[in-house]
Amino acid sequence: MAILELNDVHSYYGNIHALKGISLNVEKGEIVTLIGSNGAGKTTTLRTIQGLIRPRTGSITLEGEELTRLPAHEVNRRGICQSPEGRLIFPRMTVLENLEMGAFTRTDHSNIGQDLERVFGLFPRLKERVKQKGGTLSGGEQQMLAMARAMMGNPRLLLLDEPSMGLAPLLVETIFDTIVALNKQGITILLVEQNARMALSIANRGYVLQTGEIRLQGDAARLRDDEEVQKTYLGGH
């Protein structure tokens, strides 16, 4: 059984038909990436999964449990945690306070300390800055904090929205190395990413979105070799 399954999902912003029958699945232990140009519907897909947008039709299930009508905090409580586009950390809170907010909906309080040490192992720079206010961190450190905060929710599925946005090339590599490390620890990941080349280099499978519809899907290696994908998203000719 897929850990996440979307079946014919239609989402709207007012009268704007943003997702036009999206169907996709993520198997346990996979990295699956959504690629596409700006406005293709990638972030809308994540927001719909997260419960921030309620689809008009279609279904979303997590290991067989229907999520479609649940509010966002209940979706989070069931183990879908997101590192959002633009990071959206709490700038006036310390690193530690931001991480504690990530565990806000958890009921297994006894395990939070253990998970805190886990994220500090993955993000040692955050441990060095544990008392520093989030707003004073560099862009790369804020991205690490956003990902670490999502990890503090003890996710069954981790949603990453544009984790490399605005980062220097060296930091982009660090972030992608960290995504691979998270996956090796058993975290299932759905990754939205403008940097299609990097996303397809670490993913198991991918979906190409265009104006709210899935145009292509398949193994990441096959998509990397696809002539249309190369021309449109990878800078090929």
Backbone bond lengths (Angstrom), bond angles and torsions (degrees), N, CA, C in turn:
res aa  C-N    CA-C-N  psi(-1)  N-CA   C-N-CA  omega(-1)  CA-C   N-CA-C  phi
1 M - - - 1.471 - - 1.526 110.07 -
2 A 1.331 116.11 134.43 1.467 120.56 176.35 1.515 109.69 -64.57
3 I 1.344 116.62 144.02 1.458 119.08 175.98 1.523 109.73 -70.13
4 L 1.345 116.72 -37.51 1.465 121.91 177.55 1.516 109.00 -128.94
5 E 1.325 116.06 136.28 1.453 120.14 176.23 1.522 110.52 -140.99
6 L 1.319 116.25 126.10 1.462 122.74 172.15 1.519 107.41 -109.84
7 N 1.324 115.40 132.90 1.462 120.10 -178.33 1.524 110.09 -129.25
8 D 1.341 116.10 108.79 1.467 123.85 174.88 1.536 111.67 53.03
9 V 1.323 115.39 53.18 1.477 121.03 -176.26 1.530 110.44 -86.36
10 H 1.327 114.76 126.84 1.468 122.28 175.60 1.531 107.94 -117.42
11 S 1.326 116.33 123.17 1.467 121.70 178.59 1.522 109.76 -125.24
12 Y 1.323 114.57 149.53 1.464 121.13 -176.68 1.524 110.55 -130.61
13 Y 1.350 115.34 149.76 1.460 122.56 161.90 1.526 105.94 -109.45
14 G 1.324 116.37 99.99 1.465 118.62 -172.89 1.517 109.61 62.68
15 N 1.339 116.10 -119.56 1.470 120.37 178.57 1.516 112.44 -94.55
16 I 1.332 117.63 -0.91 1.462 120.63 -178.51 1.525 109.54 -83.98
17 H 1.308 115.86 121.60 1.477 122.56 -177.82 1.529 107.79 -83.61
18 A 1.348 117.37 95.53 1.473 122.03 -170.30 1.530 112.81 -84.56
19 L 1.334 117.47 -43.45 1.468 121.51 176.62 1.516 108.50 -116.19
20 K 1.333 116.21 126.04 1.465 121.13 -170.20 1.524 110.51 -116.38
21 G 1.325 115.19 66.88 1.467 119.27 175.51 1.515 113.26 86.86
22 I 1.333 116.23 48.87 1.467 121.17 -179.69 1.530 110.00 -75.49
23 S 1.325 116.29 127.72 1.470 122.53 172.19 1.522 107.93 -129.23
24 L 1.330 115.62 124.45 1.466 119.93 178.11 1.518 108.68 -156.27
25 N 1.339 115.64 164.57 1.457 119.65 175.43 1.521 109.92 -143.46
26 V 1.318 114.08 155.12 1.466 122.26 176.31 1.519 107.11 -128.66
27 E 1.340 116.34 122.49 1.462 120.94 178.28 1.528 110.17 -86.10
28 K 1.304 116.26 152.65 1.463 121.56 179.57 1.523 110.63 -56.54
29 G 1.332 116.48 131.51 1.453 121.89 177.48 1.515 115.48 87.87
30 E 1.334 117.56 -2.46 1.461 120.92 -178.16 1.533 112.30 -87.22
31 I 1.341 115.10 159.16 1.463 122.27 156.50 1.524 105.79 -108.50
32 V 1.316 115.58 118.94 1.464 121.29 176.66 1.518 107.27 -116.99
33 T 1.340 117.10 134.75 1.458 120.08 -178.33 1.521 111.41 -115.94
34 L 1.330 114.93 144.84 1.463 122.63 171.11 1.519 106.84 -108.48
35 I 1.330 116.71 122.22 1.457 119.83 177.26 1.520 109.09 -121.58
36 G 1.322 114.64 159.19 1.455 120.49 -179.15 1.512 109.34 160.89
37 S 1.323 116.71 166.08 1.456 120.64 -178.30 1.533 110.31 -74.92
38 N 1.322 117.33 172.48 1.460 122.11 175.59 1.525 109.24 -57.92
39 G 1.327 115.43 135.48 1.464 120.25 179.57 1.515 114.79 83.59
40 A 1.336 116.31 5.80 1.474 119.41 -178.22 1.528 112.52 -74.64
41 G 1.345 116.39 -22.41 1.467 119.69 -179.61 1.511 114.14 113.82
42 K 1.337 117.75 11.60 1.468 120.74 -176.14 1.534 111.39 -66.39
43 T 1.333 116.41 -53.65 1.469 120.11 -179.92 1.525 110.67 -65.29
44 T 1.325 116.78 -36.76 1.474 120.63 177.34 1.521 110.56 -60.20
45 T 1.321 116.73 -38.50 1.468 120.51 177.90 1.529 109.96 -61.37
46 L 1.335 116.81 -46.55 1.471 119.73 179.41 1.522 111.25 -64.51
47 R 1.319 116.91 -42.25 1.474 120.31 -179.80 1.527 110.98 -64.05
48 T 1.330 116.36 -33.27 1.472 120.08 177.94 1.524 110.28 -71.09
49 I 1.325 116.95 -43.02 1.471 120.50 176.48 1.522 110.20 -59.70
50 Q 1.339 116.44 -41.84 1.460 122.38 -175.56 1.528 112.81 -71.93
51 G 1.331 117.16 -13.76 1.465 120.15 -179.30 1.510 113.58 90.83
52 L 1.347 117.20 6.74 1.467 120.77 178.68 1.524 110.99 -79.23
53 I 1.325 116.17 -24.06 1.466 122.88 171.45 1.517 106.39 -124.84
54 R 1.321 116.42 131.59 1.473 119.61 -179.88 1.531 108.94 -95.83
55 P 1.326 117.52 121.75 1.470 118.54 -179.81 1.526 111.41 -66.74
56 R 1.317 115.02 146.31 1.478 118.85 177.64 1.514 111.04 -74.38
57 T 1.341 115.54 -38.87 1.468 120.32 177.04 1.523 108.81 -141.33
58 G 1.320 115.02 164.16 1.456 121.04 -179.39 1.518 111.53 99.61
59 S 1.328 115.82 174.88 1.465 119.83 -177.57 1.518 110.96 -133.96
60 I 1.341 114.58 149.92 1.457 123.27 175.64 1.522 106.62 -129.21
61 T 1.343 116.84 124.41 1.460 119.87 -179.72 1.528 110.32 -127.15
62 L 1.326 114.91 145.44 1.455 123.04 174.48 1.519 107.16 -116.31
63 E 1.331 116.22 110.37 1.463 122.31 -175.08 1.525 110.78 47.01
64 G 1.335 115.00 45.15 1.461 121.57 175.22 1.511 115.43 88.31
65 E 1.336 118.00 -13.13 1.475 120.60 -179.79 1.525 109.86 -87.83
66 E 1.323 115.99 128.63 1.458 121.51 -179.21 1.531 110.60 -70.51
67 L 1.349 115.12 126.90 1.469 120.60 -179.86 1.520 112.84 -109.87
68 T 1.308 116.95 -8.37 1.461 121.86 -163.36 1.518 113.60 -54.32
69 R 1.308 118.78 -35.51 1.474 121.08 -175.57 1.529 112.83 -103.41
70 L 1.325 117.15 6.22 1.465 118.91 -177.75 1.523 111.35 -82.10
71 P 1.344 118.66 143.56 1.464 120.74 173.26 1.523 110.76 -69.97
72 A 1.325 116.22 162.51 1.467 121.71 -171.69 1.527 112.72 -57.92
73 H 1.342 117.74 -39.92 1.469 118.52 -176.78 1.527 111.57 -67.84
74 E 1.356 116.98 -29.11 1.468 120.06 177.07 1.530 110.97 -74.87
75 V 1.330 116.67 -35.33 1.463 120.62 174.85 1.528 109.44 -62.61
76 N 1.329 115.53 -43.92 1.467 120.46 177.80 1.525 111.14 -62.13
77 R 1.311 116.24 -41.77 1.468 120.68 -178.97 1.526 111.66 -62.77
78 R 1.334 116.21 -28.01 1.466 120.09 179.42 1.529 112.73 -83.52
79 G 1.327 116.73 -3.46 1.463 118.89 170.48 1.511 116.45 110.25
80 I 1.351 117.80 16.84 1.462 120.17 171.45 1.524 107.14 -101.98
81 C 1.323 116.09 111.32 1.465 121.76 -174.72 1.521 108.91 -120.42
82 Q 1.345 116.06 140.00 1.458 120.09 -173.03 1.523 112.14 -123.32
83 S 1.330 114.69 138.72 1.456 122.93 165.00 1.522 105.57 -99.47
84 P 1.349 118.13 106.29 1.463 119.95 -166.35 1.526 113.77 -80.11
85 E 1.324 114.88 162.34 1.458 121.00 173.26 1.530 109.21 -59.79
86 G 1.320 116.48 135.40 1.466 120.00 -179.00 1.520 113.67 80.80
87 R 1.350 117.18 5.67 1.473 125.30 173.11 1.520 113.18 72.43
88 L 1.361 118.01 -53.34 1.463 122.55 176.01 1.524 112.97 51.93
89 I 1.314 115.90 42.24 1.465 118.97 172.54 1.530 108.89 -73.89
90 F 1.331 116.64 169.61 1.461 121.33 176.89 1.531 107.47 -91.43
91 P 1.339 118.29 104.04 1.467 120.50 -168.97 1.523 114.61 -66.58
92 R 1.333 117.76 -27.19 1.473 120.27 -177.17 1.521 112.72 -92.32
93 M 1.324 115.51 -4.81 1.464 120.09 176.59 1.527 109.13 -93.84
94 T 1.318 116.35 153.89 1.461 120.18 176.34 1.527 109.94 -72.61
95 V 1.307 114.89 168.58 1.464 120.68 175.60 1.525 109.95 -55.07
96 L 1.325 116.97 -46.74 1.462 120.81 -178.78 1.525 111.09 -62.17
97 E 1.321 117.36 -43.09 1.469 120.61 -179.50 1.530 111.03 -64.96
98 N 1.336 116.86 -38.04 1.462 119.94 175.45 1.527 110.90 -60.69
99 L 1.331 115.92 -43.44 1.463 119.91 -179.42 1.530 110.90 -66.37
100 E 1.314 116.63 -38.63 1.471 120.40 178.07 1.530 110.64 -63.61
101 M 1.347 117.04 -34.39 1.466 119.75 177.07 1.521 111.15 -64.03
102 G 1.340 116.52 -31.44 1.460 120.24 177.94 1.516 112.79 -63.93
103 A 1.333 116.35 -24.21 1.469 121.03 -178.77 1.531 112.12 -98.48
104 F 1.330 116.38 11.44 1.466 121.84 -170.95 1.527 113.79 -57.63
105 T 1.341 117.24 -38.80 1.477 119.34 -175.25 1.525 112.94 -89.15
106 R 1.317 117.52 -0.42 1.470 119.79 -175.43 1.527 111.84 -75.67
107 T 1.306 114.62 148.21 1.468 120.09 176.51 1.530 111.57 -106.97
108 D 1.349 116.75 -16.32 1.473 120.50 -179.64 1.535 110.46 -90.01
109 H 1.322 115.59 65.93 1.468 121.40 -172.71 1.525 112.92 -59.35
110 S 1.299 117.76 -27.49 1.469 120.37 -176.63 1.526 112.38 -66.88
111 N 1.343 117.27 -20.87 1.467 120.81 -178.15 1.526 113.97 -94.85
112 I 1.333 117.01 -3.18 1.463 119.85 -173.98 1.530 111.44 -66.17
113 G 1.322 117.06 -40.54 1.466 120.26 179.20 1.517 112.06 -61.07
114 Q 1.316 115.96 -39.82 1.464 122.01 178.59 1.532 110.29 -63.66
115 D 1.337 116.10 -42.15 1.468 119.80 179.84 1.526 111.59 -70.73
116 L 1.318 116.27 -29.97 1.470 120.25 175.68 1.529 109.83 -62.63
117 E 1.322 116.33 -44.21 1.473 119.82 177.70 1.533 110.80 -65.17
118 R 1.316 115.73 -34.61 1.465 120.07 178.33 1.531 110.93 -62.31
119 V 1.351 117.05 -46.71 1.468 118.50 -178.75 1.532 110.86 -70.34
120 F 1.329 117.79 -31.16 1.464 119.27 175.89 1.528 111.14 -68.23
121 G 1.334 116.47 -29.84 1.458 119.98 174.45 1.522 111.80 -67.00
122 L 1.340 115.83 -37.24 1.462 121.02 178.99 1.529 111.82 -78.59
123 F 1.321 116.00 -32.97 1.463 121.77 -176.27 1.531 109.73 -126.14
124 P 1.337 117.69 70.74 1.472 119.98 -175.85 1.525 113.31 -59.41
125 R 1.325 116.84 -26.33 1.464 119.55 179.47 1.527 111.16 -64.59
126 L 1.322 116.79 -32.16 1.465 120.25 178.44 1.520 110.86 -69.14
127 K 1.321 116.50 -34.38 1.468 119.62 178.04 1.522 110.51 -63.92
128 E 1.349 115.60 -37.31 1.463 119.96 178.44 1.528 111.49 -66.87
129 R 1.334 117.25 -23.95 1.462 121.95 -174.47 1.524 112.12 -114.68
130 V 1.313 116.25 26.87 1.468 120.86 -169.50 1.528 113.06 -60.01
131 K 1.336 117.79 -29.07 1.470 120.52 -178.89 1.529 112.88 -99.34
132 Q 1.331 115.63 1.67 1.467 120.64 -178.09 1.520 110.15 -82.69
133 K 1.336 117.20 144.51 1.460 121.03 179.00 1.531 109.80 -70.44
134 G 1.330 115.94 140.00 1.458 121.23 -175.47 1.520 113.42 -56.01
135 G 1.336 116.29 -37.43 1.456 120.61 -177.09 1.514 114.25 -67.78
136 T 1.331 117.78 -14.81 1.472 120.92 -179.44 1.531 112.15 -94.91
137 L 1.319 117.55 -1.64 1.466 120.82 178.36 1.524 110.47 -76.74
138 S 1.324 116.54 157.54 1.465 121.33 173.11 1.532 109.17 -69.64
139 G 1.351 115.58 167.80 1.459 119.74 179.52 1.520 112.40 -58.11
140 G 1.325 116.36 -43.27 1.464 119.92 179.41 1.512 112.27 -64.80
141 E 1.331 115.98 -39.99 1.470 120.06 178.88 1.520 110.90 -67.74
142 Q 1.338 117.22 -36.19 1.466 119.69 177.27 1.528 110.77 -65.81
143 Q 1.349 117.18 -36.42 1.464 119.70 176.86 1.524 110.24 -66.03
144 M 1.320 117.08 -41.68 1.462 120.47 176.08 1.528 110.43 -59.69
145 L 1.338 116.07 -41.67 1.462 120.24 -179.65 1.529 111.10 -64.90
146 A 1.332 116.92 -40.79 1.469 120.13 178.69 1.528 110.91 -62.26
147 M 1.335 116.55 -41.49 1.461 120.28 178.81 1.526 111.06 -69.21
148 A 1.325 116.27 -41.48 1.467 120.59 179.69 1.524 110.58 -65.15
149 R 1.337 116.64 -39.03 1.475 120.37 178.13 1.524 110.27 -61.66
150 A 1.338 117.12 -41.93 1.471 120.28 177.19 1.525 110.85 -63.35
151 M 1.342 116.50 -38.09 1.464 120.39 178.64 1.525 112.19 -63.99
152 M 1.333 116.51 -29.25 1.472 119.99 -179.55 1.529 112.16 -68.11
153 G 1.336 117.12 -12.70 1.459 119.99 174.27 1.519 113.39 -80.69
154 N 1.347 116.57 1.83 1.466 122.95 -179.14 1.531 110.36 54.83
155 P 1.348 116.67 61.39 1.467 119.96 -170.07 1.518 114.96 -72.00
156 R 1.320 115.16 140.58 1.460 121.42 163.67 1.523 108.63 -81.46
157 L 1.326 116.01 -29.07 1.463 122.29 176.60 1.520 107.73 -140.80
158 L 1.333 116.05 127.31 1.461 122.16 179.91 1.519 108.85 -104.63
159 L 1.341 116.45 122.79 1.455 122.53 176.53 1.524 108.47 -99.58
160 L 1.319 116.64 123.86 1.469 121.69 179.21 1.520 108.37 -117.34
161 D 1.335 116.32 120.33 1.459 121.38 -176.83 1.525 109.85 -111.21
162 E 1.312 115.99 106.35 1.473 123.86 177.31 1.535 112.91 54.15
163 P 1.339 118.63 54.98 1.466 119.53 -176.70 1.529 114.18 -65.61
164 S 1.334 118.65 -20.23 1.473 119.26 -177.56 1.527 112.95 -96.29
165 M 1.325 116.92 0.42 1.468 119.97 -173.14 1.530 111.87 -59.52
166 G 1.324 115.89 127.14 1.457 121.61 174.19 1.514 115.69 76.58
167 L 1.328 117.38 8.43 1.467 119.96 -176.52 1.529 110.90 -99.70
168 A 1.339 115.22 150.43 1.456 121.46 174.84 1.528 109.38 -65.36
169 P 1.354 117.18 151.59 1.474 120.62 -175.77 1.527 114.66 -51.83
170 L 1.331 117.63 -39.92 1.469 120.01 -179.40 1.528 111.00 -65.05
171 L 1.343 116.64 -39.30 1.459 120.72 178.21 1.524 111.40 -70.01
172 V 1.327 116.09 -33.17 1.476 119.74 176.22 1.522 109.78 -58.93
173 E 1.321 116.81 -44.73 1.469 120.40 178.52 1.525 111.10 -61.59
174 T 1.343 116.16 -40.99 1.467 120.36 178.67 1.521 110.94 -61.21
175 I 1.328 116.63 -44.81 1.467 121.24 -179.31 1.528 110.35 -62.89
176 F 1.333 117.45 -43.67 1.467 119.93 -179.46 1.527 111.29 -68.62
177 D 1.330 117.24 -36.28 1.470 120.12 174.20 1.527 110.48 -60.08
178 T 1.333 115.71 -38.67 1.468 120.40 179.81 1.523 111.07 -68.14
179 I 1.329 117.48 -38.79 1.473 121.10 177.31 1.524 109.88 -60.19
180 V 1.334 116.30 -43.63 1.468 120.38 177.82 1.532 110.41 -62.64
181 A 1.342 116.73 -41.75 1.471 120.87 179.44 1.528 110.82 -63.12
182 L 1.339 117.23 -41.13 1.473 120.91 177.11 1.527 110.23 -60.58
183 N 1.313 116.06 -44.31 1.454 120.74 -179.28 1.527 111.33 -63.46
184 K 1.339 116.54 -38.89 1.468 120.30 178.70 1.521 111.94 -66.17
185 Q 1.341 116.56 -22.80 1.465 120.33 175.23 1.524 112.19 -82.35
186 G 1.335 116.05 2.43 1.463 119.62 175.82 1.514 115.29 102.00
187 I 1.339 117.32 7.77 1.456 120.06 -178.70 1.523 109.84 -85.58
188 T 1.330 116.73 126.87 1.458 123.13 175.47 1.529 108.38 -83.03
189 I 1.334 117.14 134.15 1.468 120.75 -169.66 1.520 110.98 -130.81
190 L 1.342 115.01 133.38 1.464 122.15 168.16 1.525 106.39 -112.46
191 L 1.325 115.44 116.70 1.464 122.83 -168.82 1.527 110.67 -114.24
192 V 1.339 115.88 122.00 1.466 121.91 169.97 1.516 107.13 -101.62
193 E 1.340 116.74 129.50 1.464 118.04 -171.62 1.532 110.84 -155.93
194 Q 1.359 115.25 128.97 1.470 121.30 174.31 1.526 110.98 -66.58
195 N 1.342 115.87 -35.89 1.465 120.49 -178.39 1.528 108.37 -78.30
196 A 1.333 114.82 81.90 1.469 120.50 -173.24 1.521 111.84 -62.09
197 R 1.325 116.82 -36.64 1.465 120.00 -178.30 1.530 110.73 -61.10
198 M 1.338 116.15 -47.83 1.467 120.37 -179.97 1.528 110.73 -66.77
199 A 1.334 116.23 -42.19 1.469 119.84 -178.45 1.528 111.17 -61.11
200 L 1.337 116.56 -45.84 1.466 119.96 -178.86 1.522 111.96 -71.05
201 S 1.338 117.42 -20.70 1.473 119.79 179.61 1.529 112.07 -74.41
202 I 1.339 117.90 -21.97 1.473 120.11 -178.89 1.527 113.08 -111.11
203 A 1.340 117.43 -14.61 1.464 120.62 -174.21 1.530 111.87 -82.29
204 N 1.324 115.53 155.91 1.470 121.54 170.00 1.529 110.64 -80.59
205 R 1.332 114.90 -44.59 1.470 120.70 -178.24 1.526 109.11 -139.52
206 G 1.337 114.91 165.51 1.455 118.85 179.03 1.517 112.06 -146.87
207 Y 1.325 114.20 159.60 1.461 123.05 173.51 1.529 107.49 -128.20
208 V 1.318 116.07 136.27 1.463 121.43 176.89 1.525 108.05 -104.22
209 L 1.345 116.06 118.16 1.456 121.60 -179.81 1.525 110.03 -99.55
210 Q 1.331 114.79 142.37 1.461 120.88 176.80 1.517 107.51 -146.18
211 T 1.333 116.06 120.01 1.475 123.37 -179.00 1.529 112.84 43.03
212 G 1.333 115.02 50.69 1.458 120.95 172.67 1.507 116.26 80.52
213 E 1.333 116.84 9.24 1.468 120.65 179.68 1.522 109.99 -131.30
214 I 1.337 116.04 151.44 1.465 120.57 175.22 1.524 108.34 -84.65
215 R 1.337 114.92 118.01 1.466 121.00 -178.22 1.527 111.97 -93.38
216 L 1.333 116.17 -35.32 1.458 121.50 -178.90 1.510 108.64 -142.55
217 Q 1.333 116.83 152.91 1.454 121.60 174.08 1.520 108.64 -154.66
218 G 1.330 115.93 157.64 1.451 118.83 176.97 1.510 112.25 152.56
219 D 1.334 115.57 -172.22 1.457 120.72 177.15 1.525 109.61 -57.70
220 A 1.332 115.67 143.06 1.459 119.87 -177.75 1.524 111.49 -58.91
221 A 1.321 116.99 -40.79 1.474 120.35 -179.67 1.521 110.77 -62.46
222 R 1.322 117.02 -40.15 1.474 120.16 179.73 1.522 110.85 -67.24
223 L 1.328 116.63 -39.28 1.467 119.62 178.20 1.532 111.23 -66.20
224 R 1.335 116.04 -37.27 1.473 119.44 177.96 1.528 111.25 -60.66
225 D 1.327 116.02 -33.06 1.468 120.80 -177.84 1.526 112.98 -88.78
226 D 1.332 117.36 -7.73 1.460 121.34 -177.07 1.536 109.96 -69.41
227 E 1.315 115.59 131.40 1.468 120.62 -174.93 1.535 111.77 -61.18
228 E 1.324 116.54 -42.09 1.473 120.23 -179.56 1.528 111.28 -65.78
229 V 1.331 116.43 -42.67 1.467 120.55 178.84 1.527 110.02 -63.90
230 Q 1.320 117.29 -43.64 1.455 120.91 179.17 1.511 111.60 -60.17
231 K 1.320 115.86 -45.06 1.455 119.98 -177.14 1.525 112.19 -68.51
232 T 1.330 116.84 -40.89 1.469 120.98 -172.11 1.520 113.24 -87.78
233 Y 1.346 116.81 -37.27 1.470 119.61 -169.96 1.514 114.54 -119.10
234 L 1.333 118.59 -17.42 1.456 120.57 -174.81 1.526 112.81 -113.15
235 G 1.329 116.66 4.87 1.462 119.78 176.05 1.511 114.31 76.41
236 G 1.347 116.56 16.08 1.464 119.64 179.10 1.512 111.46 -81.98
237 H 1.315 116.99 176.57 1.466 121.72 -178.50 1.530 109.21 -126.83
